[in-house]
Amino acid sequence: MLYIHMKYKYRSTSRFPVLIVLNDTFVEVRPNQVIESEVELGNSNLKLIESEPAKPRKPRRKRSGDNNLPKGE
């Protein structure tokens, strides 16, 4: 059987430092700090960060001639 180890990313939404239990240890999470966990956490002060799919990039516009050289002597 194949097990996929997912990592969950959370961002703290609290205005103050919060103590949480993570992997049987107490961890202090500061405001707006990002933490990772192997298991899903059910804390109201932590917001799950969804992974966004990669956006396709537009091709770069090619410049012609000496347009990108500085004017001068």
C-alpha positions as a Markdown table, in Angstrom:
| # | Residue | x | y | z |
|---|---|---|---|---|
| 1 | Met | 0.0 | 0.0 | 0.0 |
| 2 | Leu | 1.3 | 3.5 | -0.9 |
| 3 | Tyr | 1.2 | 6.2 | 1.7 |
| 4 | Ile | 1.6 | 9.8 | 0.7 |
| 5 | His | 2.8 | 12.1 | 3.4 |
| 6 | Met | 1.0 | 15.3 | 3.0 |
| 7 | Lys | 2.2 | 18.4 | 4.8 |
| 8 | Tyr | -0.4 | 20.9 | 5.9 |
| 9 | Lys | 0.6 | 24.6 | 6.0 |
| 10 | Tyr | -1.2 | 26.9 | 8.4 |
| 11 | Arg | -1.0 | 30.7 | 9.1 |
| 12 | Ser | -1.8 | 32.1 | 12.5 |
| 13 | Thr | -4.8 | 34.5 | 12.5 |
| 14 | Ser | -4.4 | 35.4 | 16.2 |
| 15 | Arg | -3.3 | 38.9 | 17.2 |
| 16 | Phe | -1.3 | 37.4 | 20.1 |
| 17 | Pro | 1.1 | 34.5 | 20.5 |
| 18 | Val | -0.7 | 31.1 | 20.9 |
| 19 | Leu | 0.5 | 27.8 | 22.4 |
| 20 | Ile | -0.5 | 24.7 | 20.5 |
| 21 | Val | 0.3 | 21.0 | 20.8 |
| 22 | Leu | 2.2 | 19.8 | 17.7 |
| 23 | Asn | 3.6 | 16.3 | 17.6 |
| 24 | Asp | 3.3 | 15.9 | 21.4 |
| 25 | Thr | 5.2 | 19.1 | 22.1 |
| 26 | Phe | 4.1 | 22.7 | 22.9 |
| 27 | Val | 4.8 | 25.2 | 20.2 |
| 28 | Glu | 4.5 | 28.9 | 20.4 |
| 29 | Val | 3.0 | 30.4 | 17.3 |
| 30 | Arg | 3.4 | 34.1 | 16.7 |
| 31 | Pro | 0.9 | 36.3 | 14.8 |
| 32 | Asn | 0.9 | 35.7 | 11.1 |
| 33 | Gln | 3.5 | 32.9 | 11.4 |
| 34 | Val | 3.4 | 30.0 | 9.0 |
| 35 | Ile | 3.8 | 26.4 | 10.4 |
| 36 | Glu | 3.8 | 23.0 | 8.8 |
| 37 | Ser | 2.3 | 19.8 | 10.2 |
| 38 | Glu | 2.1 | 16.2 | 9.2 |
| 39 | Val | -1.5 | 15.9 | 10.5 |
| 40 | Glu | -4.5 | 18.1 | 10.0 |
| 41 | Leu | -5.0 | 20.5 | 12.9 |
| 42 | Gly | -8.4 | 21.7 | 14.2 |
| 43 | Asn | -7.4 | 25.0 | 15.8 |
| 44 | Ser | -9.6 | 28.0 | 15.3 |
| 45 | Asn | -6.5 | 30.3 | 15.4 |
| 46 | Leu | -4.9 | 28.6 | 12.4 |
| 47 | Lys | -6.0 | 29.0 | 8.8 |
| 48 | Leu | -5.1 | 26.3 | 6.3 |
| 49 | Ile | -3.1 | 27.6 | 3.4 |
| 50 | Glu | -4.3 | 26.1 | 0.2 |
| 51 | Ser | -1.7 | 25.3 | -2.4 |
| 52 | Glu | -2.4 | 27.2 | -5.6 |
| 53 | Pro | -1.8 | 25.6 | -9.0 |
| 54 | Ala | 1.0 | 27.1 | -11.1 |
| 55 | Lys | -0.2 | 29.9 | -13.3 |
| 56 | Pro | 0.9 | 29.8 | -17.0 |
| 57 | Arg | 3.3 | 32.6 | -17.8 |
| 58 | Lys | 3.0 | 34.8 | -20.8 |
| 59 | Pro | 6.0 | 34.7 | -23.2 |
| 60 | Arg | 8.4 | 37.6 | -22.9 |
| 61 | Arg | 8.1 | 40.2 | -25.6 |
| 62 | Lys | 11.2 | 40.4 | -27.8 |
| 63 | Arg | 12.8 | 43.7 | -28.3 |
| 64 | Ser | 14.3 | 44.7 | -31.6 |
| 65 | Gly | 17.4 | 46.7 | -32.2 |
| 66 | Asp | 19.0 | 49.0 | -29.7 |
| 67 | Asn | 15.8 | 49.8 | -27.7 |
| 68 | Asn | 17.2 | 48.4 | -24.5 |
| 69 | Leu | 20.6 | 50.3 | -24.6 |
| 70 | Pro | 21.0 | 53.6 | -22.7 |
| 71 | Lys | 21.1 | 56.8 | -24.8 |
| 72 | Gly | 24.3 | 58.7 | -24.5 |
| 73 | Glu | 27.6 | 59.5 | -26.2 |
